[in-house]
Amino acid sequence: MKIEPKIRGFICTTAHPDGCRENVRRQIAYVKSQPKTDGPKRVLVIGASTGYGLASRISAAFSCDAATLGIVFEKPSVRGRNASAGWYNTAAFEEFAQADGLYAKTINGDAFSEEIKQKTINMIRQDLGTVDMVVYSVATSRRTAPDGTAYSSVLKTTGGTYSNKTIDLTTRTISDVTIEPAAPEEVEATVKVMGGEDWEAWMHALKNAGVLAEHTVTVAYSYIGPKLTHPIYLNGSIGKAKQDLYETSQRLSREIDGVDAYISVNKALVTQSSAAIPIVPLYITILYKIMKEKGLHEGCIEQMYRMFHDKLYAGQPALDQQGQLRLDDYEMQEDVQQAVMQAWTTLSEDNLAQIADIDGYWEDFYHMFGFNVSGVDYDADTDVEVSIASIQE
C-alpha cells in the first residue's frame, strides 16, 4: 500500500516503515563515523523506540559495542494498517545491530507495570547476567501506577497566568496565548507521570533482583531552557516533575550502592511532547535558525553520542554545579540566547520567514514518522507488516 502522512493536531497518525528505517540507518552511520567510546557493554534502555531513547540505544550499541535491551510500548501493524513509528524504528535498529553481530532484543509493553519490570529482569538474567547502564527515557502524558490509580499530566504554570507569543505551525500565524495555573492536584499528577517515581522503582527492582553490575550508571533526561519558557516549563507543572526527577537522581546515587545516577539536560528539539507545549514551538523555530547559522545545531543522535563520548565516559563525568550533564550547553550559550531574544522581540508574521526556521521544524516533525526523508520512494507500494524477531510482549 501507499502510505501518506495524516496530521491531526501535533501528532501524525501514520508512519512509513522505509522512511523510519532510513532515519535509523542515518543515525547509525553518524555514530559509526565518530570515534569509538570506551563505555558500557550491557545497556537497558527504558523507552527505546524514538527520540533520545532511540538515539541512546544507537550510541550505546554502535559507539560502545554494547548489547542492548530495549523497553518500548508500540503498536504493530494490524489488519493492513501501519504500525507506529517506534515499532518501525525498533525493527530497523535490531536489523542493523544484529547484522553487526550485536545483541539486541526488545520487550513491548507498559514500562510502568510490574509485569514488564519482571519480564525485563528475567531476560537480563537469562541473556546478559547484569547490566552496567540503565537509560530511563519514558515520555508519555499518562501513567497507571502500581496501585491502579491513573494519572494525567498537564501543561500549566504554577505561579499565576502567563501570556506570550505562540504560533500555529500549520497556518504560520502568530498569536498571543495565556496559560492558566495548575491546581495542586494537577501538579501532583504531573509529577506522578513525569517525575522520578517509576525510574526509582525500576532501579530498586533491578538492584533487588541482582541484575545490576557492580558499578552501574543510570541517566534520565530533562530540559531547563531559557527564561522565556520558564513560566510554562521550568517553573510550570512540567518543571515540578523535572525537579522531582533531579531529586530522584540524587537519592538513587546515595541509596543504591554502586549506582551513579545522572540527569542529562538536553537541547530543545521537535518532539511530539514539545509540539504540544504553547510558546515552545515558536521558540524552537527561532533557535533552530540561529543555531544552524552558527553551526551549533544538533539533533538527538549528535547529542546522545556526545553524552556518551564527551560527557559520561571520557574519564570523570563532565557535570555542572548541580551534578547534571549539560547537553544544552550550545543552546544556552550567551550569544545564542541573546540572538533568540532579539529575534523574539522583533518577530511578526511579516518577518517570520527571515527570523524563524519553520521549514526546519516541519522537516524534523515529518522525519519522526518516516516521511519526507530523501532517497525514499513514497510512491512505491510498501509492506506495512514489519516484524521484530526478538520482541516479547
ABEGO torsion letter per residue (X at the ends): XBBBBBBBEABBABBBAAAAAAAAAAAAAAAAABBBBBBBABBBBBGAABEAAAAAAAAAAAAAGBBBBBBBBBBBBBGGBBBBAAAAAAAAAAAAAAAAGBBBBBBBEBAABAAAAAAAAAAAAAAAGBBABBBBBBBBABBBBAAGBBBBBBBBBAAEBBBBBBBBAAAGBBBBBBBBBBBAAAAAAAAAAABAAAAAAAAAAAAAAGABBABBBBBBBBBAEBAAAAAABAABAAAAAAAAAAAAAAAAAAABBGBBBBBBBBBBBBBAAAAABBGAAAAAAAAAAAAAAAGABBBAAAAAAAAAAAAAABEBBBBBAAGBBBAAAAAABAAAAAAAAAAAAABBAAAAAAABBAAAAAAAAAAAAGBGBBGBBAABBBBABBBBAABBX
